[in-house]
Amino acid sequence: MPRRPRIDFAGFHHIVNRGVARTDIYLCSDDKNKFLEILCKACKLYRVNVHDYCLMDNHYHLLLELTEENLSLLMRQINSNYAIYFNKKYNRLGHLWQGRYKSYYVVNESYLFTLYKYIEQNPIQAKMSEYIGQYEFTLLATFLQNSLNIIECARHSQLLELLKEDGVLEHLELNLNDDELQKLKEEQKRKIEIKEHELKLHKLKSIEEHLSGYNNKEERNNAMFSAIKDGYTQASIAKYLNVSTSTISKIVKRFE
């Protein structure tokens, strides 16, 4: 199976990496603090902002915002420096990481917000905590427990800004529903093509898949809005349904 193309473009990236054979990569809190120290040094060097993170025992999640096309350089520095530290400390030889890291380019705000929930709820899913903000090594926990200890590279996190708004924390506490989990899976599988130094996002579904099978007007309107979120234009939807673009525009405004 061919590898997914490595996307180094500026923007938001969800990064996941695991220990080889799923072995633990952090054996104590000092190891996790060392990883955060290495992370921040690399982010400062490559001008990267951290918007969220979660360090589990055998893997990590990072939500990063690149300002330049340098993801591979950044991750090489983080992973190699931490592996050197870990192997030296524990008198260990061999690879620490399970292959190359996984990276997913974040294509829209809806996907981004769902990622905040997914990352912060990771310790709950692993039964390492009972509620978000309880597990020490997430950005949200640091913010809630002692905001003065927020790592330097995350001080401009969008998540921290969102938490100032009413209702955001309560929404993050809600368990991920089936629709959100399905959306995450779909976005992670979405094919991204680099063409003439631009990103081309492949649609998740064909326009026929979006706009067939509904039983009433409400289902039709939901299907239309879903197609728009997938990247189809109002004009293409209007043509497929044989309606005017003004009709589509009115429906979209109701959803917005």
RODREN-479991 format. One record per residue (C-alpha): residue number from 1; x, y, z; chain; residue in three letters. Coordinates in Angstrom, 3 decimals, m for minus. Layout:
% RODREN-479991
+------+----------+----------+----------+-------+------+
! nugu !       px !       py !       pz ! mimar ! voti !
+------+----------+----------+----------+-------+------+
!  NUM !        X !        Y !        Z !     A !  ALA !
...
+------+----------+----------+----------+-------+------+
//
This chain:
% RODREN-479991
+------+----------+----------+----------+-------+------+
! nugu !       px !       py !       pz ! mimar ! voti !
+------+----------+----------+----------+-------+------+
!    1 !    0.000 !    0.000 !    0.000 !     A !  MET !
!    2 !    1.491 !    3.411 !   m0.965 !     A !  PRO !
!    3 !    2.212 !    5.857 !    1.818 !     A !  ARG !
!    4 !    0.094 !    8.939 !    2.317 !     A !  ARG !
!    5 !    1.909 !   11.995 !    0.939 !     A !  PRO !
!    6 !    3.757 !   13.962 !    3.584 !     A !  ARG !
!    7 !    2.080 !   17.366 !    3.835 !     A !  ILE !
!    8 !    4.481 !   20.035 !    5.101 !     A !  ASP !
!    9 !    2.265 !   22.989 !    4.196 !     A !  PHE !
!   10 !    1.675 !   25.838 !    6.630 !     A !  ALA !
!   11 !   m1.482 !   25.377 !    8.670 !     A !  GLY !
!   12 !   m2.786 !   23.023 !   11.355 !     A !  PHE !
!   13 !   m1.504 !   19.444 !   11.629 !     A !  HIS !
!   14 !   m2.565 !   16.620 !   13.940 !     A !  HIS !
!   15 !    0.497 !   14.501 !   14.748 !     A !  ILE !
!   16 !    0.461 !   11.022 !   16.332 !     A !  VAL !
!   17 !    3.435 !    8.822 !   17.180 !     A !  ASN !
!   18 !    3.806 !    5.587 !   19.178 !     A !  ARG !
!   19 !    6.544 !    3.582 !   20.808 !     A !  GLY !
!   20 !    7.916 !    0.623 !   18.860 !     A !  VAL !
!   21 !    5.675 !   m2.422 !   19.380 !     A !  ALA !
!   22 !    3.452 !   m0.071 !   21.402 !     A !  ARG !
!   23 !    5.949 !   m0.035 !   24.280 !     A !  THR !
!   24 !    5.961 !    2.897 !   26.689 !     A !  ASP !
!   25 !    7.915 !    5.950 !   25.600 !     A !  ILE !
!   26 !    7.439 !    7.748 !   28.931 !     A !  TYR !
!   27 !    8.232 !    5.868 !   32.130 !     A !  LEU !
!   28 !    7.666 !    8.747 !   34.545 !     A !  CYS !
!   29 !    6.496 !   12.355 !   34.719 !     A !  SER !
!   30 !   10.062 !   13.598 !   34.244 !     A !  ASP !
!   31 !   10.132 !   11.924 !   30.820 !     A !  ASP !
!   32 !    6.959 !   13.719 !   29.762 !     A !  LYS !
!   33 !    8.288 !   17.039 !   31.013 !     A !  ASN !
!   34 !   11.511 !   16.435 !   29.087 !     A !  LYS !
!   35 !    9.517 !   15.743 !   25.932 !     A !  PHE !
!   36 !    7.634 !   19.038 !   26.371 !     A !  LEU !
!   37 !   10.943 !   20.831 !   26.843 !     A !  GLU !
!   38 !   12.294 !   19.328 !   23.600 !     A !  ILE !
!   39 !    9.011 !   20.141 !   21.851 !     A !  LEU !
!   40 !    9.183 !   23.801 !   22.801 !     A !  CYS !
!   41 !   12.817 !   24.198 !   21.764 !     A !  LYS !
!   42 !   12.015 !   22.742 !   18.349 !     A !  ALA !
!   43 !    8.885 !   24.869 !   17.971 !     A !  CYS !
!   44 !   10.839 !   28.015 !   18.773 !     A !  LYS !
!   45 !   13.492 !   27.106 !   16.199 !     A !  LEU !
!   46 !   10.946 !   26.376 !   13.452 !     A !  TYR !
!   47 !    8.351 !   29.017 !   14.424 !     A !  ARG !
!   48 !    5.573 !   26.564 !   15.237 !     A !  VAL !
!   49 !    2.650 !   27.068 !   17.634 !     A !  ASN !
!   50 !    1.252 !   24.251 !   19.765 !     A !  VAL !
!   51 !   m2.540 !   24.423 !   20.058 !     A !  HIS !
!   52 !   m3.078 !   21.201 !   22.014 !     A !  ASP !
!   53 !   m1.240 !   18.093 !   23.162 !     A !  TYR !
!   54 !   m1.738 !   14.875 !   25.082 !     A !  CYS !
!   55 !    1.159 !   12.681 !   26.227 !     A !  LEU !
!   56 !   m0.007 !    9.149 !   26.972 !     A !  MET !
!   57 !    2.359 !    6.436 !   28.224 !     A !  ASP !
!   58 !    3.040 !    4.820 !   24.850 !     A !  ASN !
!   59 !    2.070 !    7.540 !   22.370 !     A !  HIS !
!   60 !    1.436 !   11.251 !   21.958 !     A !  TYR !
!   61 !   m0.935 !   13.602 !   20.155 !     A !  HIS !
!   62 !    0.137 !   17.069 !   19.035 !     A !  LEU !
!   63 !   m1.951 !   19.743 !   17.352 !     A !  LEU !
!   64 !    0.520 !   22.080 !   15.678 !     A !  LEU !
!   65 !    0.281 !   25.184 !   13.528 !     A !  GLU !
!   66 !    3.099 !   25.629 !   11.029 !     A !  LEU !
!   67 !    3.982 !   29.028 !    9.636 !     A !  THR !
!   68 !    6.427 !   27.532 !    7.111 !     A !  GLU !
!   69 !    6.779 !   24.271 !    5.194 !     A !  GLU !
!   70 !    8.992 !   22.548 !    7.744 !     A !  ASN !
!   71 !    6.993 !   19.788 !    9.455 !     A !  LEU !
!   72 !    9.491 !   17.036 !    8.594 !     A !  SER !
!   73 !   12.400 !   19.055 !    9.986 !     A !  LEU !
!   74 !   10.468 !   19.843 !   13.153 !     A !  LEU !
!   75 !    9.420 !   16.258 !   13.822 !     A !  MET !
!   76 !   12.880 !   14.873 !   13.079 !     A !  ARG !
!   77 !   14.318 !   17.185 !   15.717 !     A !  GLN !
!   78 !   11.661 !   16.323 !   18.312 !     A !  ILE !
!   79 !   11.684 !   12.560 !   17.833 !     A !  ASN !
!   80 !   15.431 !   12.104 !   17.462 !     A !  SER !
!   81 !   16.318 !   14.309 !   20.441 !     A !  ASN !
!   82 !   13.806 !   12.587 !   22.681 !     A !  TYR !
!   83 !   14.982 !    9.123 !   21.561 !     A !  ALA !
!   84 !   18.572 !   10.077 !   22.406 !     A !  ILE !
!   85 !   17.485 !   11.271 !   25.854 !     A !  TYR !
!   86 !   15.362 !    8.178 !   26.526 !     A !  PHE !
!   87 !   17.923 !    5.614 !   25.349 !     A !  ASN !
!   88 !   20.714 !    7.253 !   27.305 !     A !  LYS !
!   89 !   18.666 !    7.562 !   30.503 !     A !  LYS !
!   90 !   17.492 !    3.940 !   30.453 !     A !  TYR !
!   91 !   20.671 !    2.435 !   28.958 !     A !  ASN !
!   92 !   18.663 !    1.292 !   25.973 !     A !  ARG !
!   93 !   19.575 !    0.509 !   22.350 !     A !  LEU !
!   94 !   17.500 !    0.444 !   19.179 !     A !  GLY !
!   95 !   14.554 !    2.310 !   17.734 !     A !  HIS !
!   96 !   12.162 !    4.046 !   20.106 !     A !  LEU !
!   97 !    9.416 !    4.964 !   17.627 !     A !  TRP !
!   98 !    7.062 !    2.684 !   15.727 !     A !  GLN !
!   99 !    7.941 !    3.779 !   12.216 !     A !  GLY !
!  100 !    7.339 !    7.269 !   10.979 !     A !  ARG !
!  101 !    4.900 !    9.561 !   12.729 !     A !  TYR !
!  102 !    1.365 !    9.976 !   11.382 !     A !  LYS !
!  103 !    0.252 !   13.444 !   10.339 !     A !  SER !
!  104 !   m3.174 !   14.702 !    9.283 !     A !  TYR !
!  105 !   m3.682 !   18.090 !    7.692 !     A !  TYR !
!  106 !   m6.606 !   19.952 !    9.265 !     A !  VAL !
!  107 !   m8.822 !   21.301 !    6.508 !     A !  VAL !
!  108 !  m11.621 !   23.139 !    8.332 !     A !  ASN !
!  109 !  m12.781 !   24.616 !   11.645 !     A !  GLU !
!  110 !  m15.265 !   21.825 !   12.360 !     A !  SER !
!  111 !  m12.526 !   19.195 !   12.070 !     A !  TYR !
!  112 !  m10.248 !   21.323 !   14.258 !     A !  LEU !
!  113 !  m12.738 !   21.676 !   17.106 !     A !  PHE !
!  114 !  m13.537 !   17.966 !   17.034 !     A !  THR !
!  115 !   m9.804 !   17.316 !   17.351 !     A !  LEU !
!  116 !   m9.666 !   19.368 !   20.551 !     A !  TYR !
!  117 !  m12.328 !   17.097 !   22.041 !     A !  LYS !
!  118 !  m10.654 !   13.957 !   20.739 !     A !  TYR !
!  119 !   m7.201 !   14.868 !   22.072 !     A !  ILE !
!  120 !   m8.410 !   16.041 !   25.468 !     A !  GLU !
!  121 !  m10.648 !   12.992 !   25.925 !     A !  GLN !
!  122 !   m7.868 !   10.523 !   25.036 !     A !  ASN !
!  123 !   m6.997 !    9.791 !   28.702 !     A !  PRO !
!  124 !  m10.674 !    9.156 !   29.443 !     A !  ILE !
!  125 !  m10.962 !    6.657 !   26.599 !     A !  GLN !
!  126 !   m7.849 !    4.912 !   27.951 !     A !  ALA !
!  127 !   m9.392 !    4.890 !   31.470 !     A !  LYS !
!  128 !   m6.519 !    6.961 !   32.833 !     A !  MET !
!  129 !   m8.841 !    9.714 !   34.043 !     A !  SER !
!  130 !  m12.536 !   10.270 !   34.680 !     A !  GLU !
!  131 !  m13.020 !   13.732 !   33.175 !     A !  TYR !
!  132 !  m11.164 !   16.146 !   30.930 !     A !  ILE !
!  133 !   m8.618 !   18.315 !   32.665 !     A !  GLY !
!  134 !   m7.857 !   15.653 !   35.271 !     A !  GLN !
!  135 !   m4.984 !   13.942 !   33.444 !     A !  TYR !
!  136 !   m1.897 !   16.072 !   33.983 !     A !  GLU !
!  137 !   m0.252 !   15.941 !   30.580 !     A !  PHE !
!  138 !   m2.759 !   17.702 !   28.355 !     A !  THR !
!  139 !   m2.865 !   21.404 !   27.602 !     A !  LEU !
!  140 !   m6.345 !   21.786 !   29.052 !     A !  LEU !
!  141 !   m5.287 !   20.198 !   32.358 !     A !  ALA !
!  142 !   m2.369 !   22.616 !   32.667 !     A !  THR !
!  143 !   m4.684 !   25.539 !   31.965 !     A !  PHE !
!  144 !   m7.258 !   24.440 !   34.540 !     A !  LEU !
!  145 !   m4.815 !   23.360 !   37.248 !     A !  GLN !
!  146 !   m2.154 !   26.060 !   36.997 !     A !  ASN !
!  147 !   m2.195 !   28.382 !   34.004 !     A !  SER !
!  148 !    1.245 !   29.729 !   34.966 !     A !  LEU !
!  149 !    2.747 !   26.371 !   33.977 !     A !  ASN !
!  150 !    1.562 !   26.447 !   30.362 !     A !  ILE !
!  151 !    4.514 !   25.597 !   28.152 !     A !  ILE !
!  152 !    5.898 !   28.537 !   26.208 !     A !  GLU !
!  153 !    5.158 !   27.118 !   22.753 !     A !  CYS !
!  154 !    1.431 !   26.790 !   23.644 !     A !  ALA !
!  155 !    0.879 !   30.250 !   25.117 !     A !  ARG !
!  156 !   m0.838 !   31.388 !   21.912 !     A !  HIS !
!  157 !   m3.015 !   28.297 !   21.625 !     A !  SER !
!  158 !   m6.405 !   28.782 !   19.994 !     A !  GLN !
!  159 !   m7.809 !   26.319 !   22.532 !     A !  LEU !
!  160 !   m6.876 !   28.628 !   25.399 !     A !  LEU !
!  161 !   m8.635 !   31.507 !   23.663 !     A !  GLU !
!  162 !  m11.733 !   29.380 !   23.059 !     A !  LEU !
!  163 !  m11.905 !   28.438 !   26.749 !     A !  LEU !
!  164 !  m12.569 !   32.086 !   27.589 !     A !  LYS !
!  165 !  m15.924 !   31.829 !   25.820 !     A !  GLU !
!  166 !  m19.048 !   30.673 !   27.656 !     A !  ASP !
!  167 !  m20.037 !   27.065 !   27.087 !     A !  GLY !
!  168 !  m16.835 !   25.889 !   25.372 !     A !  VAL !
!  169 !  m15.528 !   23.907 !   28.342 !     A !  LEU !
!  170 !  m18.933 !   22.282 !   28.835 !     A !  GLU !
!  171 !  m18.999 !   21.289 !   25.163 !     A !  HIS !
!  172 !  m15.506 !   19.781 !   25.361 !     A !  LEU !
!  173 !  m16.680 !   17.684 !   28.292 !     A !  GLU !
!  174 !  m19.398 !   16.027 !   26.191 !     A !  LEU !
!  175 !  m18.399 !   12.594 !   24.933 !     A !  ASN !
!  176 !  m17.595 !   12.379 !   21.260 !     A !  LEU !
!  177 !  m20.728 !   11.157 !   19.499 !     A !  ASN !
!  178 !  m20.823 !    8.701 !   16.614 !     A !  ASP !
!  179 !  m21.120 !   11.472 !   14.022 !     A !  ASP !
!  180 !  m18.013 !   13.232 !   15.338 !     A !  GLU !
!  181 !  m16.000 !    9.998 !   15.421 !     A !  LEU !
!  182 !  m17.102 !    9.174 !   11.886 !     A !  GLN !
!  183 !  m16.142 !   12.663 !   10.741 !     A !  LYS !
!  184 !  m12.664 !   12.236 !   12.249 !     A !  LEU !
!  185 !  m12.205 !    8.932 !   10.429 !     A !  LYS !
!  186 !  m13.358 !   10.442 !    7.153 !     A !  GLU !
!  187 !  m11.063 !   13.451 !    7.435 !     A !  GLU !
!  188 !   m8.085 !   11.262 !    8.311 !     A !  GLN !
!  189 !   m8.746 !    9.174 !    5.197 !     A !  LYS !
!  190 !   m9.313 !   12.178 !    2.940 !     A !  ARG !
!  191 !   m6.832 !   12.186 !    0.066 !     A !  LYS !
!  192 !   m4.816 !   15.354 !   m0.340 !     A !  ILE !
!  193 !   m2.969 !   15.958 !   m3.596 !     A !  GLU !
!  194 !   m0.151 !   18.451 !   m4.045 !     A !  ILE !
!  195 !   m0.506 !   20.008 !   m7.475 !     A !  LYS !
!  196 !    1.503 !   22.978 !   m8.708 !     A !  GLU !
!  197 !    2.509 !   23.753 !   m5.123 !     A !  HIS !
!  198 !   m1.121 !   23.916 !   m4.001 !     A !  GLU !
!  199 !   m3.188 !   21.526 !   m1.919 !     A !  LEU !
!  200 !   m6.099 !   19.854 !   m3.662 !     A !  LYS !
!  201 !   m8.566 !   18.184 !   m1.301 !     A !  LEU !
!  202 !  m10.425 !   15.194 !   m2.653 !     A !  HIS !
!  203 !  m14.121 !   15.026 !   m1.811 !     A !  LYS !
!  204 !  m15.193 !   12.572 !    0.869 !     A !  LEU !
!  205 !  m18.260 !   11.545 !   m1.141 !     A !  LYS !
!  206 !  m19.492 !   11.987 !   m4.700 !     A !  SER !
!  207 !  m22.254 !   14.522 !   m5.213 !     A !  ILE !
!  208 !  m24.604 !   11.613 !   m5.956 !     A !  GLU !
!  209 !  m23.801 !   10.024 !   m2.593 !     A !  GLU !
!  210 !  m24.533 !   13.301 !   m0.823 !     A !  HIS !
!  211 !  m27.756 !   14.151 !   m2.617 !     A !  LEU !
!  212 !  m29.606 !   10.858 !   m3.006 !     A !  SER !
!  213 !  m31.650 !    8.787 !   m0.613 !     A !  GLY !
!  214 !  m33.387 !   11.537 !    1.359 !     A !  TYR !
!  215 !  m37.094 !   11.155 !    2.212 !     A !  ASN !
!  216 !  m38.211 !   14.715 !    2.944 !     A !  ASN !
!  217 !  m37.243 !   18.364 !    2.576 !     A !  LYS !
!  218 !  m35.376 !   18.500 !    5.882 !     A !  GLU !
!  219 !  m33.208 !   15.525 !    4.942 !     A !  GLU !
!  220 !  m32.607 !   17.085 !    1.526 !     A !  ARG !
!  221 !  m31.476 !   20.362 !    3.104 !     A !  ASN !
!  222 !  m29.147 !   18.501 !    5.461 !     A !  ASN !
!  223 !  m27.721 !   16.604 !    2.503 !     A !  ALA !
!  224 !  m27.120 !   19.852 !    0.622 !     A !  MET !
!  225 !  m25.322 !   21.436 !    3.558 !     A !  PHE !
!  226 !  m23.214 !   18.293 !    4.002 !     A !  SER !
!  227 !  m22.178 !   18.486 !    0.345 !     A !  ALA !
!  228 !  m21.167 !   22.123 !    0.750 !     A !  ILE !
!  229 !  m19.027 !   21.283 !    3.782 !     A !  LYS !
!  230 !  m17.364 !   18.596 !    1.663 !     A !  ASP !
!  231 !  m16.316 !   21.261 !   m0.837 !     A !  GLY !
!  232 !  m19.047 !   21.241 !   m3.488 !     A !  TYR !
!  233 !  m20.136 !   24.640 !   m4.779 !     A !  THR !
!  234 !  m23.683 !   25.916 !   m4.519 !     A !  GLN !
!  235 !  m23.764 !   26.079 !   m8.314 !     A !  ALA !
!  236 !  m22.851 !   22.402 !   m8.711 !     A !  SER !
!  237 !  m25.516 !   21.396 !   m6.176 !     A !  ILE !
!  238 !  m28.138 !   23.570 !   m7.854 !     A !  ALA !
!  239 !  m27.304 !   21.998 !  m11.227 !     A !  LYS !
!  240 !  m27.527 !   18.465 !   m9.857 !     A !  TYR !
!  241 !  m30.876 !   19.088 !   m8.152 !     A !  LEU !
!  242 !  m32.175 !   21.250 !  m11.014 !     A !  ASN !
!  243 !  m32.987 !   24.181 !   m8.729 !     A !  VAL !
!  244 !  m31.846 !   27.795 !   m8.700 !     A !  SER !
!  245 !  m28.661 !   28.881 !   m6.933 !     A !  THR !
!  246 !  m30.743 !   31.395 !   m4.940 !     A !  SER !
!  247 !  m32.698 !   28.469 !   m3.460 !     A !  THR !
!  248 !  m29.453 !   26.819 !   m2.347 !     A !  ILE !
!  249 !  m28.178 !   30.118 !   m0.958 !     A !  SER !
!  250 !  m31.295 !   30.624 !    1.169 !     A !  LYS !
!  251 !  m30.979 !   27.136 !    2.658 !     A !  ILE !
!  252 !  m27.286 !   27.646 !    3.445 !     A !  VAL !
!  253 !  m28.058 !   30.894 !    5.259 !     A !  LYS !
!  254 !  m30.527 !   29.080 !    7.502 !     A !  ARG !
!  255 !  m27.815 !   26.627 !    8.575 !     A !  PHE !
!  256 !  m25.286 !   29.399 !    9.173 !     A !  GLU !
+------+----------+----------+----------+-------+------+
//
